[in-house]
């Protein structure tokens, strides 16, 4: 399953919508995705599973690239 992760670049940054970044990553569960990203200095706000029409919509984005870890 593909997950969309909303995060801040620095672990110490307070979440502010204008500075929120996103990435796409494959995993079986939200916990697995968070585990894959634990060694990165990200302040993860939210992890959302993508499937069906929502996944197809995201694939059309120029920023859609699944991170391989």
FIPAKOL-64128 format. One record per residue: residue number from 1; x negated, y, z negated of N, C-alpha, C, O in turn. Coordinates in nm, 3 decimals. Each point is the difference from the previous one (the first is absolute). Example, Ala and Ser with C-alpha at 12.3 -4.5 7.8 and 13.67 -1.06 7.14 Angstrom:
// FIPAKOL-64128
R     i        nX        nY        nZ       caX       caY       caZ        cX        cY        cZ        oX        oY        oZ
R     1    -1.319    -0.569    -0.780     0.089     0.119     0.000    -0.090     0.120     0.000    -0.104    -0.002    -0.066
R     2     0.139     0.107     0.138    -0.082     0.119    -0.006     0.077     0.109    -0.073    -0.051     0.111    -0.017
END
This chain:
// FIPAKOL-64128
R     i        nX        nY        nZ       caX       caY       caZ        cX        cY        cZ        oX        oY        oZ
R     1    -0.084    -0.116     0.000     0.084     0.116     0.000    -0.090     0.124     0.000    -0.109    -0.001    -0.058
R     2     0.156     0.106     0.123    -0.072     0.126     0.005     0.058     0.093    -0.108     0.121     0.009    -0.018
R     3    -0.212     0.058    -0.053     0.040     0.097    -0.103    -0.053     0.137     0.037    -0.109     0.012     0.056
R     4     0.186     0.091    -0.087    -0.044     0.138     0.017    -0.035     0.052    -0.139     0.082    -0.005    -0.091
R     5    -0.204     0.055     0.076    -0.049     0.046    -0.129    -0.014     0.152     0.005    -0.066     0.056     0.088
R     6     0.129     0.010    -0.184    -0.010     0.145    -0.015    -0.102     0.025    -0.111     0.012    -0.058    -0.109
R     7    -0.111     0.143     0.135    -0.107     0.018    -0.098    -0.064     0.138     0.010     0.016     0.071     0.099
R     8    -0.088    -0.035    -0.206    -0.086     0.118    -0.003    -0.144    -0.049     0.016    -0.033    -0.111    -0.041
R     9    -0.052     0.193     0.101    -0.139    -0.040     0.026    -0.083    -0.022    -0.127    -0.094    -0.079     0.001
R    10     0.129     0.148    -0.107    -0.078    -0.011    -0.124     0.089    -0.051    -0.112     0.116     0.040    -0.012
R    11    -0.169    -0.129    -0.068     0.075    -0.059    -0.112     0.043     0.106    -0.100     0.100    -0.017    -0.070
R    12    -0.175     0.127     0.062     0.030     0.105    -0.098     0.099     0.104     0.053     0.043     0.088    -0.075
R    13    -0.007    -0.097     0.204     0.092     0.097     0.059     0.143    -0.026    -0.043     0.046    -0.115    -0.005
R    14     0.023     0.221    -0.026     0.142    -0.009    -0.031     0.075    -0.013     0.132    -0.031     0.073     0.095
R    15     0.129    -0.164    -0.086     0.074    -0.016     0.126     0.072     0.129     0.041     0.083     0.052    -0.074
R    16    -0.116    -0.004     0.192     0.064     0.115     0.061     0.035    -0.040     0.143    -0.086    -0.047     0.075
R    17     0.210     0.065    -0.039     0.047    -0.049     0.130    -0.086     0.047     0.117    -0.027    -0.078     0.091
R    18    -0.015     0.201    -0.093    -0.078     0.055     0.111    -0.137    -0.065     0.016    -0.060     0.008     0.107
R    19     0.011    -0.070    -0.211    -0.133    -0.064     0.006     0.009    -0.153    -0.004    -0.102    -0.067    -0.016
R    20     0.221     0.014     0.031     0.018    -0.145    -0.001    -0.041    -0.058     0.134     0.039     0.050     0.105
R    21    -0.117    -0.156    -0.110    -0.042    -0.073     0.119     0.072    -0.134     0.003     0.055    -0.044    -0.101
R    22    -0.057    -0.020     0.217     0.060    -0.132     0.012    -0.095    -0.093     0.072    -0.084     0.042     0.080
R    23     0.099    -0.169    -0.110    -0.072    -0.104     0.074     0.090    -0.122     0.005     0.093    -0.015    -0.078
R    24    -0.123    -0.071     0.172     0.076    -0.123     0.019    -0.093    -0.116    -0.028    -0.116     0.000     0.040
R    25     0.169    -0.099    -0.111    -0.083    -0.115    -0.037     0.087    -0.125    -0.005     0.118     0.006    -0.035
R    26    -0.177    -0.118     0.071     0.073    -0.125    -0.001    -0.022    -0.073    -0.132    -0.111    -0.001    -0.054
R    27     0.217    -0.058     0.002    -0.008    -0.076    -0.124     0.127    -0.078    -0.022     0.100     0.021     0.069
R    28    -0.102    -0.111    -0.166     0.118    -0.080    -0.031     0.091     0.070    -0.099     0.122    -0.013     0.007
R    29    -0.182     0.088    -0.100     0.077     0.069    -0.103    -0.060     0.138    -0.025    -0.112     0.029     0.042
R    30     0.187     0.055    -0.112    -0.050     0.131    -0.037    -0.123    -0.014    -0.090    -0.095     0.076     0.012
R    31     0.099    -0.173    -0.101    -0.113    -0.024    -0.090    -0.127    -0.035     0.076    -0.108     0.046    -0.036
R    32     0.121    -0.128     0.139    -0.116    -0.036     0.080    -0.058     0.122     0.071    -0.121     0.016     0.009
R    33     0.209     0.070     0.041    -0.045     0.123     0.068    -0.075     0.088    -0.099    -0.108     0.051     0.032
R    34     0.164    -0.031    -0.151    -0.067     0.083    -0.101    -0.135    -0.062    -0.040    -0.097     0.072    -0.024
R    35     0.092    -0.204     0.018    -0.124    -0.069    -0.034    -0.107     0.024     0.108    -0.118     0.020    -0.032
R    36     0.158    -0.022     0.160    -0.093     0.024     0.109    -0.057     0.142    -0.004    -0.112     0.023     0.045
R    37     0.189     0.071    -0.098    -0.041     0.141    -0.001    -0.062     0.044    -0.132    -0.036     0.117    -0.014
R    38     0.023    -0.207    -0.083    -0.045     0.040    -0.133    -0.143     0.054    -0.004    -0.033     0.078    -0.090
R    39    -0.052    -0.117     0.184    -0.138     0.048    -0.001    -0.017     0.134     0.072    -0.111     0.052     0.009
R    40     0.219     0.003     0.042    -0.004     0.129     0.067     0.047     0.109    -0.096     0.083    -0.027    -0.088
R    41    -0.133     0.148     0.103     0.033     0.107    -0.095     0.134     0.068     0.028     0.010     0.122    -0.009
R    42     0.092    -0.200     0.043     0.130     0.055     0.035     0.092     0.008    -0.121    -0.002    -0.088    -0.087
R    43     0.082     0.193     0.083     0.109     0.011    -0.096     0.125    -0.043     0.076     0.061     0.081     0.070
R    44    -0.023    -0.207    -0.083     0.112    -0.055     0.075     0.131     0.047    -0.063     0.026    -0.022    -0.118
R    45     0.056     0.088     0.200     0.129     0.050    -0.045     0.108    -0.106     0.015     0.079    -0.025    -0.092
R    46    -0.076    -0.038     0.210     0.112    -0.088     0.032    -0.043    -0.100     0.106    -0.077     0.033     0.090
R    47     0.126    -0.154    -0.100    -0.025    -0.104     0.100     0.135    -0.048     0.049     0.083    -0.047    -0.079
R    48    -0.060     0.058     0.209     0.129    -0.033     0.058    -0.014    -0.109     0.105    -0.080     0.013     0.092
R    49     0.158    -0.123    -0.104    -0.005    -0.103     0.104     0.069     0.048     0.127     0.102     0.070    -0.006
R    50    -0.157    -0.106     0.121     0.059     0.038     0.128     0.046    -0.125     0.073    -0.074    -0.098     0.009
R    51     0.195     0.101     0.041     0.048    -0.109     0.084     0.113     0.050     0.088     0.053     0.109    -0.020
R    52    -0.017    -0.189     0.116     0.111     0.032     0.089    -0.018     0.130     0.076    -0.108     0.031     0.051
R    53     0.217     0.046    -0.044     0.002     0.124     0.077    -0.098     0.103    -0.058    -0.060     0.077     0.075
R    54     0.043    -0.075    -0.206    -0.091     0.096    -0.062    -0.144    -0.028     0.043    -0.076     0.094     0.027
R    55     0.037    -0.221    -0.021    -0.134    -0.036     0.046    -0.017     0.038     0.147    -0.105     0.054     0.037
R    56     0.204    -0.080     0.045    -0.009     0.035     0.142    -0.014     0.151     0.018    -0.074     0.046     0.087
R    57     0.145     0.030    -0.169    -0.011     0.146     0.005    -0.141     0.046    -0.037    -0.057     0.084     0.068
R    58     0.002    -0.140    -0.174    -0.135     0.037    -0.045    -0.106    -0.037     0.104    -0.099     0.071     0.015
R    59     0.119    -0.180     0.057    -0.096    -0.043     0.102    -0.012     0.101     0.113    -0.102     0.005     0.069
R    60     0.206     0.077    -0.049    -0.001     0.101     0.106    -0.084     0.122    -0.038    -0.033     0.081     0.086
R    61     0.000    -0.068    -0.213    -0.078     0.114    -0.048    -0.144    -0.010     0.049    -0.057    -0.109     0.008
R    62    -0.002     0.224     0.024    -0.140     0.000     0.042    -0.093    -0.033    -0.116    -0.116    -0.036     0.023
R    63     0.163     0.047    -0.147    -0.081    -0.030    -0.118     0.010    -0.146    -0.042    -0.064    -0.040    -0.098
R    64     0.143    -0.039     0.167     0.019    -0.140    -0.040    -0.123    -0.081     0.036    -0.032    -0.020     0.117
R    65    -0.036    -0.028    -0.220    -0.113    -0.089     0.016    -0.009    -0.081    -0.129    -0.013     0.056    -0.108
R    66     0.022    -0.187     0.120    -0.003    -0.086    -0.117    -0.144    -0.015    -0.049    -0.088    -0.042     0.074
R    67     0.067     0.079    -0.201    -0.131    -0.009    -0.062    -0.033    -0.147    -0.026     0.083    -0.073    -0.055
R    68    -0.201     0.031     0.093    -0.039    -0.138    -0.021    -0.101    -0.007    -0.113    -0.111     0.054     0.010
R    69     0.150    -0.122    -0.117    -0.089    -0.016    -0.116    -0.018    -0.148    -0.024    -0.071    -0.039    -0.093
END
